[in-house]
Amino acid sequence: EYMWLAVNWSNSMYVFGLPLLYFTAQFSLCALEATMARTPLGAWARRLPTPVQTILTTFSLLPLAPLFLEGISGMAVQCAEQGQTVAMLRSGQPAPQDAAVRPPLDWVFMGIVILFVVSHRAFRFSRRSGNKFSKASAKVVPVVASPRCGA
């Protein structure tokens, strides 16, 4: 609730408490699910395929989604205006003067993170596969006759 309140501090149309109602309903449904887990109904629900479980969970809270989205609509519009990356123009119409020539900064940072993760995994895979081959190599071990081994 505090994030919605901070974002909508100057918005006179914001109704304090609606996101809190959504989160209360979400908590209640989660508590009901945990309570029902050991009942025959819970056992039946666990046997459902995972995608069906996801769809049923989504549909159970979907009617309450407007409560969750109540306070962030203004923020979503502001983010869309700030991070606009595609301008829809009629044929022959000039591009806006403030149209971005380079990708947004969040795209650049995401590209750097993806590059780092991929290179890190490739490095770990190369080290792991290198060790796999070295472990598979044959080693010569002297055999010593010992009374404990039965030789």
JOBEL-V967315 format. One record per backbone hydrogen bond with DSSP energy under -1.0 kcal/mol. CO is the residue of the C=O (numbers start at 1). NH is the residue of the N-H. E is the energy in kcal/mol with one decimal. If there is no record, write none. Layout:
co->{CO:CO}
nh->{NH:NH}
e->{E:E}
This chain:
co->{1:2:3:4:8:15:17:18:19:20:21:22:23:24:25:26:27:28:29:30:31:32:36:39:40:41:42:43:49:50:51:52:53:54:55:56:57:58:61:62:64:64:65:72:73:74:75:76:77:78:79:90:96:104:105:106:107:108:109:110:111:112:113:114:115:116:117:118:119:120:121:122:123:124:125:126:127:128:129:130:131:132:146}
nh->{5:6:7:8:11:18:21:22:23:24:25:26:27:28:29:30:31:32:33:34:35:36:39:43:44:45:46:47:53:54:55:56:57:58:59:60:61:62:64:65:67:68:69:76:77:78:79:80:81:82:83:93:99:108:109:110:111:112:113:114:115:116:117:118:119:120:121:122:123:124:125:126:127:128:129:130:131:132:133:134:135:136:151}
e->{-2.5:-2.4:-2.4:-2.0:-1.1:-1.3:-1.8:-1.8:-2.5:-2.2:-2.3:-2.5:-2.4:-2.5:-2.4:-2.3:-2.7:-2.4:-2.3:-2.4:-2.3:-2.4:-1.5:-2.2:-2.3:-2.2:-2.0:-1.2:-2.1:-2.4:-2.3:-2.6:-2.3:-2.4:-2.7:-1.6:-1.1:-1.3:-1.3:-1.6:-1.2:-1.0:-2.5:-2.3:-2.0:-2.2:-2.6:-2.1:-2.1:-2.4:-2.7:-2.2:-1.5:-1.7:-2.5:-2.2:-2.3:-2.1:-2.4:-2.6:-2.5:-2.4:-2.7:-2.7:-2.3:-2.5:-2.5:-2.4:-2.4:-2.4:-2.7:-2.4:-2.2:-2.5:-2.9:-1.8:-2.1:-1.9:-1.6:-1.5:-2.1:-1.3:-1.6}
